[in-house]
Amino acid sequence: MSSAGRDPGLRRLACRVAEIEDLTHDIRRIRLAIEKGGPFRFAAGQYARLGFAGLPLRDYSMANRPGEALLEFHIRRVGEGSVSAHVTNRLRLGDAVTLEGPLGTAHLRDEHAGPILAVAGGSGLAPIKSIVETALARDRARRVRLCFGARTERDLYLVDHLTALATGHAEFRFLPVLSEPQASTGFRCGLVQQVAAEELAALPGAKAYLAGPPTMVEAASGLLLQRGLPPGDIHADAFYSEAEMAARRRLSTPRR
C-alpha cells in the first residue's frame, strides 16, 4: 500500500514471534514483540493487519490489554486458508511479522462507565478478552457478563483463566455455552446469543460488544435489539473466513 491516502492514525510495525501456544485443536495463540515502529497504541477490541512470510495480509484482533509489552493474537485454522495454515504448521519463534493498525470501531467506549455485555464465539474471544480485562482493570466493581459460545468442550479455551478472573471480581460472570455438546457436560448448553439476551435484563444501561462468526453476531444483535437495547449500544465485529472475504470483496470492503 502506498502512503498516499493512508489513514495517518495507522502505524507500521516490525515484530518478531515471541511465544506460540496451541489453545485448542484449531486455535493458536501467538505473542509478538515489537522491534520497530512502536509504541503501538490501540483501544481494547480493535484489530491489526498482520503479514507472515510474504503471504497476503490478514486481519486479527488484539487479545491483550493496551499497554502490555507483547501483542497477543488468537488465530484459528480455517479450511484451506493459506495464512492460518502457515501459522498452524510453519510459524516459528523468532519469525518476522509485519503489523499495520489499529483498525476497527467495535472497541471499548471509554466514556461509558455502565455495565458490559460481552458475547464471543470461537476466536472472537480475542477482542472480547481485551475489552473485558481492560474494563475490569479500570473498575473492579464494574458489572460485566461474558458469554462465550463454542460447539463442544474441545472448542472452549481460556476457561481456567476467565474463571479465575471472575473469582477475583464479584460483579463479573463468565458464562461458557456449548451449542453441540458431544456428551454429558457441566457447561451450559444452547445458543450463546440466547443466553446473552437473557443476561441483558440484569444489566440496565449496558453496552454490548460482540465478536465471532457472522451468523452468531447477526443473531445476537437481533435478539438484543428485540430486548430493547438501542442500536448505538451494540458494537459488533463479525469474523469472516478467507473464502467469505473473497466473496464479499466483490460487493464491499470486508472486515476479515
Sine and cosine of phi, psi and omega as CSV:
sin_phi,cos_phi,sin_psi,cos_psi,sin_omega,cos_omega
0.00,0.00,0.74,-0.67,0.05,-1.00
-0.97,0.23,0.32,-0.95,-0.01,-1.00
-0.95,0.32,-0.40,0.92,0.00,-1.00
-0.90,0.43,0.81,-0.59,0.05,-1.00
0.99,0.12,-0.02,1.00,0.00,-1.00
-0.97,0.25,0.52,-0.86,0.07,-1.00
-0.91,0.42,0.86,-0.51,-0.03,-1.00
-0.91,0.42,-0.27,0.96,0.02,-1.00
-0.99,0.17,-0.20,0.98,-0.01,-1.00
-0.98,0.19,0.61,-0.79,0.08,-1.00
-0.93,-0.36,0.52,-0.85,0.12,-0.99
-0.93,-0.36,0.85,-0.52,-0.08,-1.00
-0.84,-0.54,0.53,-0.85,0.19,-0.98
-0.97,-0.25,0.81,-0.59,-0.08,-1.00
-0.79,-0.61,0.22,-0.97,0.12,-0.99
-0.77,-0.64,0.55,-0.83,0.04,-1.00
-0.95,0.31,0.88,-0.48,-0.03,-1.00
-0.98,-0.20,-0.49,0.87,-0.02,-1.00
-0.53,-0.85,0.57,-0.82,0.09,-1.00
-0.70,-0.71,0.73,-0.69,0.01,-1.00
-0.50,-0.87,0.73,-0.69,0.10,-0.99
-0.99,0.17,0.84,-0.54,0.01,-1.00
-1.00,-0.06,-0.60,0.80,0.10,-1.00
-0.63,-0.78,-0.13,-0.99,0.04,-1.00
-0.90,0.43,-0.33,0.94,-0.04,-1.00
-0.67,-0.74,0.20,0.98,0.04,-1.00
-0.82,-0.57,0.79,-0.61,0.00,-1.00
-0.88,-0.47,0.71,-0.70,0.10,-1.00
-0.99,-0.11,0.77,-0.64,0.14,-0.99
-0.85,-0.53,0.58,-0.82,0.11,-0.99
-0.87,-0.49,0.71,-0.71,-0.07,-1.00
-0.92,-0.39,0.67,-0.74,0.14,-0.99
-0.99,-0.15,0.73,-0.69,0.00,-1.00
-0.99,0.17,0.80,-0.60,0.03,-1.00
-0.97,-0.24,-0.62,0.78,0.00,-1.00
-0.60,-0.80,0.56,-0.83,0.09,-1.00
0.99,-0.14,-0.14,0.99,-0.03,-1.00
-0.98,0.22,0.04,-1.00,0.00,1.00
-0.96,0.27,0.35,-0.94,-0.03,-1.00
-0.95,-0.32,0.94,-0.33,-0.02,-1.00
-0.98,-0.22,0.76,-0.65,0.01,-1.00
-0.52,-0.85,0.25,-0.97,0.09,-1.00
-0.99,-0.12,0.62,-0.78,0.02,-1.00
-0.81,0.59,0.80,-0.60,-0.03,-1.00
0.96,-0.28,-0.19,0.98,0.01,-1.00
-0.99,0.14,0.11,-0.99,-0.02,-1.00
-0.73,-0.68,0.13,-0.99,0.01,-1.00
-0.70,-0.71,0.30,-0.95,0.03,-1.00
-0.98,-0.20,0.89,-0.46,-0.07,-1.00
-0.96,-0.29,0.58,-0.81,0.06,-1.00
-0.84,-0.54,0.83,-0.56,-0.01,-1.00
-0.88,-0.47,0.85,-0.53,0.23,-0.97
0.77,0.64,0.65,0.76,0.04,-1.00
0.97,0.25,0.10,0.99,0.03,-1.00
-0.98,0.20,0.25,-0.97,0.04,-1.00
-0.84,0.55,0.58,-0.81,0.02,-1.00
-0.92,0.39,0.60,-0.80,0.04,-1.00
-0.71,-0.71,0.46,-0.89,-0.05,-1.00
-0.99,-0.10,0.77,-0.63,0.04,-1.00
-0.65,-0.76,0.63,-0.78,-0.06,-1.00
-0.99,0.13,0.60,-0.80,0.13,-0.99
-0.95,0.32,0.73,-0.68,0.02,-1.00
-0.98,-0.21,-0.23,0.97,0.01,-1.00
-1.00,0.06,0.25,-0.97,0.11,-0.99
-0.97,0.24,0.55,-0.84,0.10,-1.00
-0.83,0.56,0.64,-0.77,0.04,-1.00
1.00,-0.08,-0.19,0.98,0.04,-1.00
-0.97,0.24,0.44,-0.90,-0.14,-0.99
-0.91,0.41,-0.66,0.75,-0.03,-1.00
-0.97,-0.26,0.59,-0.81,0.05,-1.00
-1.00,-0.06,0.78,-0.62,-0.10,-0.99
-0.94,-0.35,0.71,-0.71,0.02,-1.00
-0.70,-0.71,0.58,-0.81,0.06,-1.00
-0.92,-0.38,0.92,-0.39,-0.13,-0.99
-0.91,-0.42,0.86,-0.51,-0.05,-1.00
-0.99,-0.14,0.69,-0.73,0.08,-1.00
-0.94,0.35,0.84,-0.54,-0.07,-1.00
-0.84,-0.53,0.96,-0.29,0.10,-0.99
0.74,0.67,-0.83,-0.56,0.00,-1.00
-0.98,-0.19,0.36,0.93,-0.01,-1.00
-0.85,0.53,0.81,-0.58,-0.09,-1.00
-0.92,0.39,-0.62,0.78,-0.07,-1.00
-0.96,0.28,-0.75,0.66,0.00,-1.00
-0.90,0.43,-0.54,0.84,0.06,-1.00
-0.91,0.40,-0.63,0.77,0.04,-1.00
-0.89,0.45,-0.71,0.70,-0.01,-1.00
-0.89,0.45,-0.62,0.78,-0.03,-1.00
-0.95,0.31,-0.66,0.75,-0.20,-0.98
-0.96,-0.29,-0.45,0.89,-0.17,-0.99
-0.82,-0.57,-0.28,0.96,-0.04,-1.00
-0.90,0.43,0.67,-0.74,-0.03,-1.00
-0.76,-0.65,0.39,-0.92,0.10,-1.00
-0.84,0.54,0.68,-0.73,0.00,-1.00
1.00,-0.01,-0.18,0.98,0.01,-1.00
-0.90,0.44,0.56,-0.83,0.04,-1.00
-0.98,0.19,0.63,-0.78,0.05,-1.00
-0.67,-0.74,0.74,-0.68,0.10,-0.99
-1.00,-0.08,0.48,-0.88,-0.04,-1.00
-0.65,-0.76,0.70,-0.72,0.13,-0.99
-0.77,-0.63,0.75,-0.66,0.00,-1.00
0.14,-0.99,-0.16,-0.99,0.04,1.00
-1.00,0.09,0.35,-0.94,-0.01,-1.00
-0.72,-0.70,0.35,-0.94,0.12,-0.99
0.97,-0.24,0.57,-0.82,-0.03,-1.00
-0.93,-0.38,-0.05,1.00,-0.02,-1.00
-1.00,0.01,0.81,0.59,-0.09,-1.00
-0.95,-0.31,0.26,-0.97,0.00,-1.00
-0.86,0.52,0.78,-0.63,0.01,-1.00
-1.00,0.04,0.93,-0.37,-0.07,-1.00
-0.90,0.43,-0.48,0.88,-0.08,-1.00
-0.98,0.22,-0.17,0.98,-0.05,-1.00
-0.99,-0.15,0.85,-0.52,-0.02,-1.00
-0.95,-0.31,0.07,1.00,-0.07,-1.00
-0.99,0.11,-0.19,-0.98,-0.04,-1.00
-0.90,0.44,0.34,-0.94,0.01,-1.00
-0.79,-0.62,0.75,-0.67,0.17,-0.99
-0.93,-0.36,0.93,-0.37,-0.04,-1.00
-0.94,-0.33,0.74,-0.67,-0.06,-1.00
-0.76,-0.65,0.84,-0.54,-0.03,-1.00
-0.78,-0.63,0.55,-0.83,0.13,-0.99
-0.77,-0.63,0.78,-0.62,0.02,-1.00
0.85,0.53,-0.71,-0.71,-0.02,-1.00
-0.95,0.31,-0.03,1.00,0.17,-0.99
-0.89,0.46,-0.15,0.99,0.08,-1.00
-0.90,0.44,-0.41,0.91,-0.08,-1.00
-0.83,0.55,-0.88,0.48,-0.01,-1.00
-0.92,0.39,-0.51,0.86,0.01,-1.00
-0.92,0.38,-0.63,0.77,0.08,-1.00
-0.85,0.53,-0.71,0.70,0.01,-1.00
-0.87,0.48,-0.69,0.72,-0.01,-1.00
-0.90,0.44,-0.75,0.66,-0.07,-1.00
-0.91,0.42,-0.74,0.68,-0.02,-1.00
-0.90,0.44,-0.61,0.79,0.02,-1.00
-0.92,0.39,-0.70,0.71,-0.01,-1.00
-0.89,0.46,-0.68,0.74,-0.03,-1.00
-0.95,0.32,-0.53,0.85,0.05,-1.00
-0.92,0.40,-0.52,0.86,0.00,-1.00
-0.99,0.15,-0.51,0.86,-0.04,-1.00
-0.52,-0.86,0.99,-0.17,-0.07,-1.00
-0.89,0.45,-0.39,0.92,-0.05,-1.00
-1.00,-0.08,0.11,0.99,-0.05,-1.00
-0.93,0.37,0.65,-0.76,0.03,-1.00
-0.99,0.13,0.90,-0.43,-0.07,-1.00
-0.71,-0.71,0.69,-0.72,0.12,-0.99
-0.85,-0.53,0.77,-0.64,0.07,-1.00
-0.88,-0.47,0.93,-0.37,0.06,-1.00
-0.98,-0.20,0.89,-0.45,-0.09,-1.00
-0.89,-0.45,0.92,-0.40,-0.04,-1.00
-0.99,-0.15,0.67,-0.75,0.08,-1.00
-0.55,-0.84,0.30,-0.95,0.01,-1.00
-0.95,0.31,-0.84,0.54,-0.07,-1.00
-0.76,-0.65,0.08,-1.00,-0.02,-1.00
-0.88,0.47,-0.54,0.84,-0.03,-1.00
-0.95,0.31,-0.21,0.98,0.04,-1.00
-1.00,-0.03,-0.17,0.99,0.07,-1.00
-0.98,0.19,0.51,-0.86,0.11,-0.99
-0.45,-0.89,0.31,-0.95,-0.06,-1.00
0.85,0.52,0.44,0.90,0.00,-1.00
-0.90,0.43,-0.72,0.70,0.00,-1.00
-0.89,0.46,-0.67,0.74,-0.01,-1.00
-0.88,0.48,-0.73,0.68,-0.06,-1.00
-0.96,0.27,-0.53,0.85,0.08,-1.00
-0.91,0.42,-0.66,0.75,0.04,-1.00
-0.91,0.42,-0.60,0.80,0.04,-1.00
-0.88,0.47,-0.65,0.76,0.02,-1.00
-0.92,0.40,-0.58,0.82,0.02,-1.00
-0.88,0.47,-0.55,0.84,-0.03,-1.00
-1.00,0.01,-0.03,1.00,-0.02,-1.00
-0.70,-0.71,0.95,-0.31,-0.14,-0.99
-0.88,0.48,-0.49,0.87,-0.08,-1.00
-0.98,-0.18,0.16,0.99,0.04,-1.00
-0.96,-0.27,0.79,-0.61,0.07,-1.00
-0.86,-0.51,0.73,-0.68,0.04,-1.00
-0.95,-0.32,0.84,-0.54,-0.13,-0.99
-0.83,-0.57,1.00,-0.01,0.11,-0.99
-0.96,0.28,0.63,-0.78,-0.05,-1.00
-0.70,-0.72,0.77,-0.63,0.01,-1.00
-0.96,-0.27,0.78,-0.62,0.00,-1.00
-1.00,0.00,-0.43,0.90,-0.05,-1.00
-0.68,-0.73,0.88,0.48,-0.03,-1.00
-0.87,0.49,0.66,-0.75,-0.05,-1.00
-1.00,-0.01,-0.26,0.97,-0.02,-1.00
-0.36,-0.93,-0.05,-1.00,0.06,-1.00
-0.85,0.53,0.68,-0.73,-0.10,-1.00
-0.61,-0.80,0.44,-0.90,0.07,-1.00
-1.00,0.03,-0.04,1.00,-0.01,-1.00
-1.00,-0.01,0.39,-0.92,0.07,-1.00
-0.92,0.39,0.59,-0.81,-0.02,-1.00
-0.89,-0.46,0.53,-0.85,-0.01,-1.00
0.67,-0.75,-0.40,-0.92,0.00,-1.00
-0.98,-0.22,0.75,-0.66,-0.09,-1.00
-0.89,0.47,-0.54,0.84,-0.01,-1.00
-0.92,0.40,-0.55,0.84,0.04,-1.00
-0.94,0.34,-0.64,0.77,0.05,-1.00
-0.89,0.45,-0.68,0.73,0.01,-1.00
-0.88,0.48,-0.68,0.73,0.00,-1.00
-0.88,0.47,-0.60,0.80,0.04,-1.00
-0.92,0.39,-0.59,0.81,-0.03,-1.00
-0.94,0.33,-0.42,0.91,-0.08,-1.00
-0.85,0.53,-0.57,0.83,-0.05,-1.00
-0.86,0.51,-0.47,0.88,-0.03,-1.00
-1.00,-0.03,0.13,0.99,-0.09,-1.00
-0.78,-0.62,0.89,0.45,0.01,-1.00
-0.88,0.48,0.69,-0.72,0.00,-1.00
0.98,0.20,0.31,0.95,-0.08,-1.00
-0.98,0.19,0.40,-0.92,0.31,-0.95
-0.94,-0.33,0.57,-0.82,0.00,-1.00
-0.94,-0.35,0.67,-0.74,0.07,-1.00
-0.84,-0.54,0.84,-0.55,-0.09,-1.00
-0.83,-0.55,0.64,-0.77,0.07,-1.00
-0.43,-0.90,0.66,-0.75,0.02,-1.00
0.56,-0.83,-0.42,-0.91,-0.04,-1.00
-0.85,0.53,0.63,-0.78,-0.04,-1.00
-0.82,0.58,-0.64,0.77,-0.03,-1.00
-0.90,0.43,-0.62,0.78,0.03,-1.00
-0.93,0.37,-0.72,0.69,-0.03,-1.00
-0.87,0.49,-0.68,0.73,0.00,-1.00
-0.92,0.40,-0.68,0.73,0.00,-1.00
-0.91,0.42,-0.68,0.73,0.01,-1.00
-0.90,0.43,-0.68,0.73,0.03,-1.00
-0.86,0.51,-0.69,0.72,0.00,-1.00
-0.89,0.46,-0.68,0.73,0.00,-1.00
-0.92,0.40,-0.65,0.76,0.01,-1.00
-0.92,0.39,-0.60,0.80,0.09,-1.00
-0.90,0.44,-0.67,0.75,0.03,-1.00
-0.89,0.46,-0.54,0.84,0.00,-1.00
-0.99,0.13,0.06,1.00,0.12,-0.99
0.99,-0.17,0.08,1.00,0.03,-1.00
-0.96,0.27,0.80,-0.60,-0.02,-1.00
-0.89,0.46,0.56,-0.83,0.01,-1.00
-0.82,0.58,-0.58,0.81,-0.01,-1.00
-0.94,0.35,-0.16,0.99,0.02,-1.00
-0.97,-0.23,0.18,0.98,0.05,-1.00
-0.92,-0.40,0.86,-0.51,-0.03,-1.00
-0.85,-0.52,0.94,-0.33,-0.20,-0.98
-0.86,-0.51,0.58,-0.81,0.02,-1.00
-0.72,-0.70,0.98,-0.22,0.00,-1.00
-1.00,0.02,0.75,-0.67,-0.03,-1.00
-1.00,-0.08,0.84,-0.55,0.01,-1.00
-0.95,-0.32,0.62,-0.78,0.07,-1.00
-0.96,0.28,0.18,-0.98,0.01,-1.00
-0.88,0.48,-0.63,0.78,0.03,-1.00
-0.91,0.42,-0.68,0.74,0.03,-1.00
-0.91,0.41,-0.59,0.81,0.05,-1.00
-0.87,0.50,-0.72,0.70,-0.04,-1.00
-0.88,0.48,-0.65,0.76,0.01,-1.00
-0.92,0.38,-0.67,0.75,-0.03,-1.00
-0.96,0.29,-0.48,0.88,-0.05,-1.00
-0.87,0.49,-0.44,0.90,0.01,-1.00
-0.94,0.33,-0.32,0.95,-0.06,-1.00
-0.93,-0.36,-0.55,0.83,-0.09,-1.00
-0.34,-0.94,0.01,-1.00,0.08,-1.00
-1.00,0.01,0.90,-0.43,-0.09,-1.00
-0.99,0.11,0.27,-0.96,0.07,-1.00
-0.98,0.18,-0.63,0.78,-0.18,-0.98
-0.52,-0.86,0.00,0.00,0.00,0.00
